[in-house]
Amino acid sequence: MTNDDELSPRHARLRDRVNTKVVLLSAGPGDLELLTLKAARVLAAAEVLLLDDLVAPGIAELAPRARIVRVGKRGGCRSTPQAFICRLMRRYAMQGVRVVRVKGGDALLFGRAGEEIAFLRQAGIEVEIVNGVSAGFAAAAALGMSLTHRDHCHGVTFVTAHTHDHGEPDWAALAATGTTLVIYMGMTRIQSLTQALLRHLPPDTPAAIVQSASLPDEVRLFATLDQLSEQSDKAWPDRPGVILVGRAVAQAREEVACGPCAGGEDLRERLQR
């Protein structure tokens, strides 16, 4: 009996006979028009799609030949175990079919791509990566702001709001960078992260939240850092979002202040009108 994560002699022989490969494909923030031409080509040739939960459902229509396998992973929800996803990729690749693992945003940014790449390479399976638009970039585009506006900052930092051991990042060090902070997976702990940042940043530091960036039901909320947690009550409670903090966000406030979501208007109220 072999360990489930090790190749059996049969699997090893099969791997040597077929051209095994898995494509890690970035589906972007949701708007299918933001897919790259390369992504569309790969999807058209796919035979098995392993779909993340946050991927736009319509993406399956771009893969008419593919078997669809949903392997959703969402924070705080029942999710497909990562080890199971890795074994699925290996199993299908060993059968010699065109396997495409579809991830929301960009696969290389907080998408556990590192774990999957390491697993597949250890199994002798080639990995091809197709880049896409990260939710952080889509959020900045929705706000009409530059993440690296030279009048306000000297860079941008992408960070997840919780670490692998369920702890929190070093907010003091992040605040000290002087960069625009683009925070992923922070909606469920927005109160604690804003309190941590307020120990190191002025309370009037501009901030924003964007949910469903690039989609018709996109939500944009603006606030100062000391009001951000309170303003977040106007967002969708069950949807992930991107939190942006830094002086560069002030540019967004000026440029979209007359927009439909200005001032933190509740999208649910808009839809009911």
C-alpha positions as CSV (number, residue, x, y, z in Angstrom):
1,M,0.0,0.0,0.0
2,T,1.4,3.4,-1.0
3,N,0.7,6.8,0.6
4,D,-2.1,8.5,-1.3
5,D,0.1,11.4,-2.2
6,E,2.8,9.1,-3.7
7,L,2.9,7.7,-7.1
8,S,2.2,4.0,-7.4
9,P,4.3,1.9,-9.9
10,R,1.2,1.8,-12.1
11,H,0.8,5.6,-12.0
12,A,4.5,6.1,-12.7
13,R,4.3,3.8,-15.8
14,L,1.2,5.6,-17.0
15,R,2.9,9.0,-16.6
16,D,5.8,7.9,-18.7
17,R,3.5,6.8,-21.5
18,V,1.4,10.0,-21.8
19,N,2.0,13.7,-22.1
20,T,0.8,14.8,-18.7
21,K,0.1,18.4,-18.1
22,V,-2.1,20.6,-16.0
23,V,-2.9,24.3,-16.8
24,L,-3.4,26.6,-13.9
25,L,-5.7,29.2,-15.5
26,S,-6.5,32.6,-14.0
27,A,-10.1,33.5,-14.6
28,G,-9.9,37.1,-13.5
29,P,-12.3,39.0,-11.1
30,G,-15.5,37.8,-12.8
31,D,-16.0,39.8,-16.0
32,L,-15.4,37.3,-18.8
33,E,-14.2,40.0,-21.1
34,L,-11.1,40.4,-18.9
35,L,-10.0,36.9,-19.8
36,T,-6.8,36.8,-21.9
37,L,-6.9,35.4,-25.5
38,K,-4.6,32.7,-24.3
39,A,-7.1,31.7,-21.5
40,A,-9.9,31.5,-24.1
41,R,-7.8,29.3,-26.3
42,V,-6.9,26.9,-23.4
43,L,-10.5,26.7,-22.3
44,A,-11.7,25.8,-25.8
45,A,-9.3,22.9,-25.8
46,A,-9.9,21.7,-22.2
47,E,-11.3,18.2,-21.5
48,V,-11.6,18.6,-17.7
49,L,-12.3,21.9,-15.9
50,L,-11.7,22.0,-12.1
51,L,-13.6,25.2,-11.2
52,D,-13.1,27.4,-8.1
53,D,-16.2,28.6,-6.3
54,L,-15.6,32.3,-7.2
55,V,-15.2,31.8,-10.9
56,A,-17.9,33.3,-13.2
57,P,-20.3,30.5,-14.0
58,G,-20.4,31.5,-17.7
59,I,-16.8,30.4,-18.1
60,A,-17.9,26.8,-18.6
61,E,-19.5,27.9,-21.9
62,L,-16.0,28.7,-23.2
63,A,-15.1,25.0,-22.7
64,P,-17.8,23.1,-24.6
65,R,-15.7,19.9,-24.7
66,A,-14.9,19.8,-21.0
67,R,-16.2,17.8,-18.1
68,I,-16.9,20.3,-15.3
69,V,-15.8,19.4,-11.8
70,R,-16.5,22.0,-9.1
71,V,-13.9,22.2,-6.4
72,G,-15.0,25.4,-4.5
73,K,-12.9,26.8,-1.7
74,R,-14.3,29.8,0.3
75,G,-13.3,31.1,3.7
76,G,-15.7,30.2,6.4
77,C,-17.7,27.9,4.2
78,R,-17.6,24.2,3.5
79,S,-14.8,23.7,1.0
80,T,-13.2,21.0,-1.1
81,P,-10.0,19.9,0.7
82,Q,-6.8,21.1,-1.0
83,A,-5.3,17.7,-0.9
84,F,-8.3,16.2,-2.7
85,I,-8.0,18.9,-5.4
86,C,-4.4,18.0,-5.9
87,R,-5.1,14.3,-6.2
88,L,-7.9,15.1,-8.7
89,M,-5.5,17.0,-10.9
90,R,-3.0,14.2,-10.8
91,R,-5.6,11.5,-11.6
92,Y,-7.0,13.3,-14.6
93,A,-3.5,14.3,-15.9
94,M,-2.4,10.7,-15.6
95,Q,-5.3,9.7,-17.9
96,G,-3.7,12.0,-20.6
97,V,-6.6,14.4,-20.8
98,R,-6.3,18.2,-21.0
99,V,-6.8,19.3,-17.4
100,V,-7.4,23.0,-16.7
101,R,-7.5,24.1,-13.0
102,V,-9.5,27.4,-13.1
103,K,-8.9,29.9,-10.3
104,G,-10.4,33.3,-9.7
105,G,-8.3,36.4,-10.1
106,D,-4.7,35.6,-10.8
107,A,-3.7,32.1,-9.9
108,L,-0.3,33.2,-8.5
109,L,-1.8,35.7,-6.0
110,F,-3.3,34.0,-2.9
111,G,-4.6,31.1,-4.9
112,R,-2.6,28.3,-3.3
113,A,-0.9,27.9,-6.6
114,G,2.4,27.2,-4.9
115,E,1.0,24.1,-3.2
116,E,-0.5,22.8,-6.4
117,I,2.6,23.5,-8.5
118,A,4.8,21.6,-6.0
119,F,2.5,18.6,-5.8
120,L,2.2,18.3,-9.6
121,R,6.0,18.7,-10.2
122,Q,6.7,16.1,-7.6
123,A,4.4,13.7,-9.5
124,G,6.3,14.5,-12.7
125,I,3.5,16.5,-14.2
126,E,4.2,19.5,-16.3
127,V,2.5,22.8,-15.1
128,E,1.5,25.6,-17.4
129,I,0.4,28.9,-15.9
130,V,-1.9,31.4,-17.6
131,N,-2.0,34.7,-15.9
132,G,-5.0,36.9,-15.4
133,V,-6.3,40.1,-13.7
134,S,-6.2,40.0,-10.0
135,A,-9.1,41.2,-7.9
136,G,-6.8,43.9,-6.5
137,F,-6.2,45.4,-9.9
138,A,-9.9,45.2,-10.8
139,A,-10.8,47.0,-7.5
140,A,-8.4,49.8,-8.4
141,A,-9.9,50.1,-11.8
142,A,-13.4,50.2,-10.4
143,L,-12.3,53.1,-8.2
144,G,-10.5,54.9,-11.0
145,M,-7.3,55.1,-9.0
146,S,-3.6,54.4,-9.5
147,L,-2.3,52.0,-6.9
148,T,1.2,53.6,-7.3
149,H,0.4,57.3,-7.7
150,R,3.7,59.0,-7.2
151,D,2.2,61.9,-5.4
152,H,0.9,59.7,-2.7
153,C,3.1,56.6,-2.3
154,H,6.1,54.7,-3.7
155,G,4.6,51.3,-4.2
156,V,1.8,48.8,-3.5
157,T,1.7,45.9,-1.2
158,F,-0.7,42.9,-1.7
159,V,-1.4,41.1,1.5
160,T,-3.9,38.6,2.9
161,A,-5.6,39.4,6.1
162,H,-4.8,36.1,7.8
163,T,-1.8,33.9,7.8
164,H,-1.5,30.2,7.2
165,D,-1.7,29.5,11.0
166,H,-4.8,31.7,11.2
167,G,-2.8,34.6,12.7
168,E,-2.6,38.1,11.4
169,P,0.1,39.8,9.3
170,D,2.6,42.3,10.9
171,W,0.3,45.3,10.4
172,A,2.9,47.6,12.0
173,A,5.5,46.6,9.4
174,L,3.0,47.0,6.6
175,A,1.9,50.4,7.7
176,A,5.5,51.5,7.8
177,T,6.1,50.7,4.2
178,G,4.4,53.8,3.0
179,T,2.7,51.9,0.2
180,T,-0.9,51.4,-0.9
181,L,-2.2,48.3,1.0
182,V,-4.4,46.0,-1.0
183,I,-5.9,43.6,1.5
184,Y,-7.5,40.3,0.4
185,M,-9.8,38.1,2.5
186,G,-10.2,40.7,5.2
187,M,-14.0,41.3,5.3
188,T,-14.6,38.9,8.1
189,R,-12.0,40.5,10.3
190,I,-12.2,44.1,9.2
191,Q,-12.7,45.4,12.7
192,S,-9.5,43.9,14.0
193,L,-7.4,44.8,11.0
194,T,-8.5,48.4,11.1
195,Q,-7.8,48.7,14.8
196,A,-4.4,47.3,14.2
197,L,-3.7,49.7,11.4
198,L,-5.0,52.7,13.4
199,R,-2.2,52.1,15.9
200,H,0.3,53.0,13.1
201,L,-1.6,55.1,10.6
202,P,-3.6,58.4,11.0
203,P,-7.3,58.0,11.5
204,D,-8.0,60.1,8.4
205,T,-6.1,57.7,6.1
206,P,-8.3,57.2,3.0
207,A,-9.7,53.7,2.6
208,A,-12.1,51.8,0.4
209,I,-13.9,48.5,0.0
210,V,-14.7,46.9,-3.4
211,Q,-16.9,43.8,-3.8
212,S,-17.7,42.0,-7.0
213,A,-15.2,44.1,-8.9
214,S,-15.8,44.3,-12.6
215,L,-19.4,42.8,-12.3
216,P,-22.7,44.5,-12.7
217,D,-23.5,44.3,-9.0
218,E,-20.1,45.8,-8.0
219,V,-20.1,47.6,-4.6
220,R,-17.7,50.5,-3.8
221,L,-17.5,52.0,-0.4
222,F,-15.3,54.9,0.7
223,A,-14.3,55.9,4.2
224,T,-11.4,57.1,6.3
225,L,-9.6,54.3,8.2
226,D,-11.3,55.1,11.5
227,Q,-14.7,54.8,9.8
228,L,-14.0,51.8,7.6
229,S,-15.3,49.1,9.9
230,E,-18.6,51.0,10.4
231,Q,-19.0,51.6,6.6
232,S,-18.4,47.9,5.9
233,D,-21.9,47.2,7.3
234,K,-23.3,48.6,4.1
235,A,-21.5,45.9,2.0
236,W,-22.8,42.5,1.2
237,P,-22.0,40.4,4.3
238,D,-21.6,37.1,2.5
239,R,-19.3,38.2,-0.3
240,P,-15.5,38.6,-0.3
241,G,-14.1,42.0,-1.0
242,V,-10.8,43.9,-1.5
243,I,-9.9,46.5,1.1
244,L,-7.6,49.4,-0.1
245,V,-5.8,51.6,2.4
246,G,-3.5,54.5,1.7
247,R,-3.2,58.1,0.5
248,A,-3.6,57.0,-3.1
249,V,-7.2,56.1,-2.4
250,A,-7.9,59.9,-1.9
251,Q,-7.5,60.2,-5.7
252,A,-10.3,57.7,-6.2
253,R,-12.6,59.6,-3.8
254,E,-12.1,62.8,-5.8
255,E,-12.6,61.2,-9.2
256,V,-15.7,59.0,-8.5
257,A,-17.4,61.1,-5.9
258,C,-20.3,61.7,-8.3
259,G,-20.6,58.0,-9.2
260,P,-23.5,55.7,-8.4
261,C,-21.8,54.1,-5.4
262,A,-20.3,57.3,-3.9
263,G,-20.4,57.8,-0.2
264,G,-21.0,54.2,0.6
265,E,-24.5,53.9,-0.8
266,D,-26.0,50.5,0.0
267,L,-26.3,48.5,-3.2
268,R,-29.3,46.6,-1.8
269,E,-31.3,49.9,-1.5
270,R,-30.3,50.8,-5.1
271,L,-31.5,47.5,-6.5
272,Q,-34.9,47.9,-4.7
273,R,-35.6,51.4,-6.3
